[in-house]
């Protein structure tokens, strides 16, 4: 039996430039961190004494004898790639629901690929895990999405990812001072909007306008280096929140699907209560709002957003890992 633990992620700047429609024209760039909220994937090879060859436990339970009949798309394609022709059971547990803007499907794909490599007794680099997971979702399943989430989940910690037109991905760890990172971490607040959304639908609309919104997306990419510099130099940490705010003002206007009256209302409430800036995590439409708030103003922001779920988080350092191997 194999158990993997794979983190979710928070993307700070550059989202949308990891879409093929963008990086086929010029390099995309994203800065993100993984967080201490995880999805666990359990893969167990079964004895031959089973009624069905494949048992998949997710929001439903599947009993199948042929890989082609499996309804879970990522599981189906992963089992094909790894040629799993023996009885196996796959189960998942998660800290946070899917479709909430924290990269859950990508984290699952990375965790599953990691577990299947281990099940076959093979070692794989983080780059290989991310690349194969992205290949399953983007290429085989044709989902409208970028590759940043797969790399964030695989590598963990703070990184800048650069996406080239030849499909290569450069991973650059962000050099930071521990005290600066800790201060930024304690000033970040996440609030769940209690609404889910299909990221692919929103990203499909963004893909269609990428050519027209190239300048806006380049502006979002250009926020990556200033944020990276804050982690290393720590000059005026409130600039972190200001940059998030500038990025959100641009991102929210790329398509009508990204924000909403409800999201705008909560965003303005937080700003008036002392939040320096923030953004909606993920493609848009729902999920989590992230704010940068000085400690002295955090209670006021909590009070104003009291009908939302406040989720305390810390940065994760390790990325995907095997927590049990037998």
Secondary structure, 3 states (H helix, E strand, C coil): CEEEEEEEEEEEECCCCCCHHHHCCCCEEEEEEEEEEEEEEEEEECCCCCCCCEEEECCCEEEECCHHHCCCHHHHHHHHHCCCCCCEEEEEEECCCCCCCCCHHHHHHHHHHHHHHHHCCCCCCHHHHHHHHHHHHHHHCCCCCCCHHHHHHHHCCEEEEEECCCCCEEEEECCCCHHHHHHHHHCEEEEECCCCCCHHHHHHHHHHHCCCCHHHHHHHHCHHHHHHHHHHHCCCCHHHHHHHHHHHHHHCCCCCCCCCHHHHHHHHHHHHCCEEEEEECCCCCCCEEEEEECHHHHHHHHHHCCCCEEECCCECCCCCEEEEEC
